[in-house]
Amino acid sequence: MAKEMKDEPRFIRDTIREQAVAVPLTERLSQIPEEKRWPLNTGLAVVSINSTIVGLICNSYLRRMCMLGGKGVFLSMVPIAGSCALTMQAVWQATVVNPLVQGRLGCPLCAELRGGLVNFTLGAVYPLALAVPINGAMSVMYRTIEVPFFTKKATPGQFFQFWVSKLRYFKVQFVTIAIFQTLVGTYLAGKQYETIQLLNKVSTEADSNSGQQ
């Protein structure tokens, strides 16, 4: 009897994992009230749009620093916006949502930390890192400024110093963006964890009721 009681939690966890894989998430969401579904229904859209907006902000700032004006606006906007949105959506689904649904991320603090880290990395650092080479190449293409490392005589140190000088006026805005994105990712991952736990509870209760009948 003691052994059975000890093994029961593991059995329940394994059953929930199997149900999560077998039953589509959209069907499981129909089991809970509509107002409780938003973290999983719109969560991916929220982080993707946030990442896209940050990418466009970084792109706008660097365009001014590189004196591009109205040259090649769409050539820089489209790849940054598209890459930020698609990358965030794919990585958030793979590293946050799927582990939560499959029961591999069963700790609320772990979910929040992972969500904050993912949104900080792909919602703040990645858009800026992506905008730097794109606008540097655009500057060389339109010959607005001379960008080190795109010339044969430049060294990696000169390239680094060049972009540090360009980004120093953006550091306050970037820190604000990074903090905001980290908080958004932490909050959203926590809410998604709560929604998944509610789904598991409803599924377990439904199975218990059907077994008793």
Residue pairs with C-beta under 8 A, 6 or more apart in sequence:
12 204
13 103
13 106
15 207
16 103
16 200
16 203
16 204
17 102
17 103
17 104
19 28
19 203
20 28
20 101
20 102
20 103
21 102
25 40
25 101
28 199
28 203
29 37
29 40
29 41
29 199
31 199
31 202
31 203
31 206
32 195
32 198
32 199
32 202
36 195
36 198
37 195
38 191
39 188
39 191
39 192
39 194
39 195
40 97
40 192
40 195
40 196
43 92
43 97
43 188
43 191
43 192
44 89
44 92
44 93
44 97
46 184
46 188
47 88
47 89
47 92
47 119
47 123
47 184
47 185
47 188
48 84
48 85
48 86
48 88
48 89
48 92
49 85
50 88
50 119
50 123
50 181
50 184
51 84
51 85
51 87
51 88
51 119
51 122
51 123
51 126
51 127
51 181
52 81
52 84
52 85
54 84
54 123
54 124
54 127
54 128
54 177
54 181
55 80
55 81
55 83
55 84
55 127
55 130
55 131
56 77
56 80
56 81
57 127
57 173
57 177
58 80
58 127
58 128
58 130
58 131
58 170
59 76
59 77
59 80
59 127
59 131
59 134
59 135
61 170
61 173
62 131
62 132
62 135
62 166
63 69
63 73
63 76
63 135
63 138
65 135
65 166
65 167
65 169
66 135
66 136
66 138
66 139
66 144
66 145
66 147
66 166
67 139
67 144
67 145
68 76
68 135
68 138
68 139
68 142
68 144
69 144
71 138
71 142
71 144
72 138
72 141
72 142
75 138
76 131
76 134
76 135
76 138
79 130
79 134
80 127
80 130
80 131
80 134
83 130
84 122
84 126
84 127
84 130
87 122
87 126
88 119
88 122
88 123
91 118
91 122
92 115
92 118
92 119
92 122
95 114
95 118
96 105
96 111
96 114
96 115
96 118
96 189
96 192
97 192
98 104
99 105
100 111
100 192
100 193
100 196
101 196
103 200
105 111
105 114
105 193
108 190
108 193
108 194
111 189
111 190
111 192
111 193
112 186
112 187
112 189
112 190
112 193
113 186
114 189
115 185
115 186
115 187
115 188
115 189
115 190
115 192
116 182
116 183
116 185
116 186
116 189
117 182
117 185
118 185
119 181
119 182
119 184
119 185
119 186
119 188
120 178
120 181
120 182
120 185
123 181
123 184
123 185
124 174
124 177
124 178
124 181
124 182
125 178
128 167
128 174
132 163
136 147
136 149
136 150
136 163
137 150
139 145
139 147
140 147
140 150
147 159
147 162
148 154
148 155
148 158
148 159
148 161
148 162
149 155
149 156
149 158
149 159
149 162
167 174
